[in-house]
Amino acid sequence: MVSPVDTYSRDLESLLGSLNDIQPNEQDLIARAYRRAETAHEGQKRKSGEPYFTHCVAVASILADMNMDAETIAAGLLHDVAEDTDFTIEMIREEFGKTIALLVDGVTKLKNLPIKNVSSVGDHRRTSTVNREMEYIRKMLLTMGDDVRVVLVKLADRLHNMRTLGYMPEHKQKAVAQETMDIFAPLANRLGIWQIKWELEDLSFRYMHADAYRAIAKALDERRADRE
């Protein structure tokens, strides 16, 4: 049987191996953040039953695929530590420095912003959505200050949550998908991160309009078979 330690060690090696031109001090920073997050989240589980730490690794991997710097990847590993464990922002600052502490603090504040699902319907729906999106962006800009990396970590967090949304109850799936379509996909679009925008939209559509999604997926499969 493969132990969690062996699995996590391979995950760290894979994460570091995916980074180009990384310096030894940057490798050390990411490895330390990895170990700290692994320890802090020990014993916590996701709805899927997997260790919660797998989410942290997935967020960091998304950021690595975006060619983000070592500080952002470290913040991705630590992004839930201050909210979900006993490890505080001040402790992060002491161990990892001011910049990473500010990034993690910014992500934590974004998560705690009051966002309610769109309840308007009919002709008022689009206006309500736009107003909520703009208000959220304004609050984010005030929260993150001069460092847009806070938002990038948050987008990576939302993307992995959407990829694993199937483990949530159906009403929660639809609510999170609606919020993603209204706020996070447009935000990725504004930042020019097209791949994340498209995937967030696709995943949202899957849960908001399941029947239509399955019909389109079936049609695409049939056309693929014809092409082959």
Helices and strands as residue ranges (DSSP letters): H 4-17, H 24-40, H 53-65, H 70-78, H 81-84, H 89-96, H 98-111, G 122-124, H 125-144, H 149-163, G 165-167, H 170-179, I 180-184, H 185-190, H 194-208, H 210-227
